[in-house]
Amino acid sequence: MPSEIPDELKEVAKQVREGGEVAAPVRVLLSWFDAERRGYWKVREIRKALRRLKLKTEPDFEEAWIDAEVTFKPRPKRGEVARLAEALSVLEQEPQVGQADGAGKVVPRKSAEDVTSRIKIGMLSAANKPPLCIPPDAKISEAITLMMQHDYSQLPVTTTERDLKGMVSWKSLGSRLALGKQCAKVRDCMEPGHEIRSDASLFEAIQQVVEHECVLVRDATRKLVGIVTTADLGMQFAQLGEPFLLLGQIENHVRNLIADKFTQAELQAVRDPTDGNREIEDVSDLTLGEYIRLLEHQKRWDKLCVPIDRKTFIEELQRIGRIRNDVMHFDPDGPSTEDLSTLRKFARFLSDLEGKLV
């Protein structure tokens, strides 16, 4: 049964068919589907709706910054762009392999390269805030004042929004003063600027950002639209990293609860049927979905000898499984506040439970 297409998107399709051009922020598109973030299954739902209405977005709604506007356009007819048609046929296939989530849906396996390449540097908030710039003939005192006022380490030196001359920074200024050079104008103490396209993979950009401490981001029109620093990368990886750490803690605690409670045959009996060749020697070889399958039967649950409700525990573990699938697909927006809170609370609950059972 196909999902219901939101009325807002139907109206967009009508306007596009009539020759109009419609644009909307990604966040607004998500709201039409009762979503706040680009989780795996929500993205599939939106893509199916766009295909049914013969629409596409430019840039792709999954790769744009969440508050950036995307333009709705007619999708190329079959045969016009063979490569795109082939890619779309892959997206239309229902997943057949992989670990089932808590709702019973099966998530297709993807390589790390497939997943991480979807995260573009243009998805970062910093890459979408036009940088404060200064002209090369400005007094160096003006640059110093601006950097102090805004707590910046550097300023792009430009003549227009597309014409980058270089960068002035505390480092470039200090190195010249240390050598006794005069710095009356900004041009006297600027260094080359380093640029990257907004559609470049975030993981490809890491080396450049770390090496140069910051990079300027250009959009498809070569306009300077943002500046990304090592601090911005740190914040992004903190956002991406915490869910992985919490999921690791949760799985470790669950493994500790069931360790030495079941025979190898019992563990093998709950193995994912789509992965029948995988060897199961102990609980560390099981997946989160297999933990759920193991514990959902009352007789096996009783072996844990824990004074908590099985049904409530399994429901929460299934919820964790659904969150895990989005996290493992590197949702570019990170987990919602509610999902992150769920992970933190359940990790803390399991830690407390394990501590009382020792």
Secondary structure, DSSP 8 states (H G I E B T S, - for coil): ------HHHHHHHHHHHTT--EEEEHHHHHHHTT-SS--HHHHHHHHHHHHHTTEEEES-TTTS-TTSEEEEEE---TTTSHHHHHHHHHHHS---SS-B-TTS-B-----HHHHHTT-BGGGSGGGGS----B-TTSBHHHHHHHHHHHT-SEEEEESSSS-EEEEEEHHHHHHHHHTT---SBGGGG-B---EEETTSBHHHHHHHHHHHSEEEEE-TT--EEEEEEHHHHHHHHHHHHHHHHHHHHHHHHHHHHHTTSS-HHHHHHTS-GGGTTS---SGGG--HHHHHHHHSSHHHHHTT--SS-HHHHHHHHHHHHHHHHHHHTT-TT---HHHHHHHHHHHHHHHHHHHHH-
